[in-house]
Amino acid sequence: MADIVPFPLARRRAFIDRHARFIAAMSPDAGERYLDRQLRIQFENLQRRGIAPRIIDREVIALDAAIRAALGRAAFMPGRR
C-alpha cells in the first residue's frame, strides 16, 4: 500500500498569511483558540482523505509553525500583507 503525500500545508502562502492577519487582529486568547480550530480542521481534512497519521502530524506541526512565523512577521511589519 502506498502513502498519499499531500501538498505541504506550510507552503500554502495565501492561506497562512490570511490566517496570520486574522489572528493578529484578535486578543491572544482568541487567537490561540482560532489557530487551534484551524489546525484541527486541517487535521480532519487530511484524515478524511486517507493520509497516514504520521504525515498528518508532520503537516499540522509545520502549518502551525508557518502561521506563527507569519504572525511574527505581521507583528513587526503591520502595514505589509
N, C-alpha and C positions, 0 to 999 in steps of 0.2 A: 504494500500500500504506500502511495506517495504522500508526502506532506504538501499541503497547499500553502504557498507563501504569498501573503498579501502585499500590496504596495505598501512600503513603510509609512506608517501613520505620521511619524515625525518629519516626513518630507512634504506633508500637505501644508505648505506655507500659508495659503489664504485661510484655511481652517484654523491653524494655530494662531495667526495674527488676529483674526476676528475674535476668537475666544479670549485671547490675552487682553484685547481692548475692552471687552465686556467685563472681565474680571477687574481690570484697573479702575473701572468706574464704580465698583462695589466696595462695601466695607470688607475688611479682611475675613471676617467670619462668613459672610455671604459669598465671597469669592471662593473660599475653600469648599463650601458646600456645592457651589456651582461647578467647580472643577471636578470634584468627586463624582458628581452626577454625570458630567460629560464623559469622564473616563469609564464609568460604569456602562454608559450607553455604547461606547466603542467596544468595550469588552463583550457585551451581549451581542452586538452585531457580528463580531468575529466568531463568537461561539456558534451562532446560528448558521454561519457559513461553513462550519466544519473545520475550522482552523485548530491545530493542535494546541492544547493548553500551554505548553512551554513557549510557543511562538506568541500566543496571545499575551502572556505575561510580559515577554520581552517588548512587544509592540506598545503595550499600555504604559510600561515604565518609561520607554523612550518618548512617548507622546507627552506624558506628564512633565518630563524634563524639558522638552521643547517648548511647551506652553509656559512653564515657569521662566525659562530663559527669555522668551519673547515678552513676558510680563516685566521682567527686569529691564529689558531694553526700552520698553514703553515708559517705564517709570523715569528713566534717565533722559529720554527724548520724547516728551509728551506731545510735541507737535507733529511727529512723524508717524506714518502708518506702518 
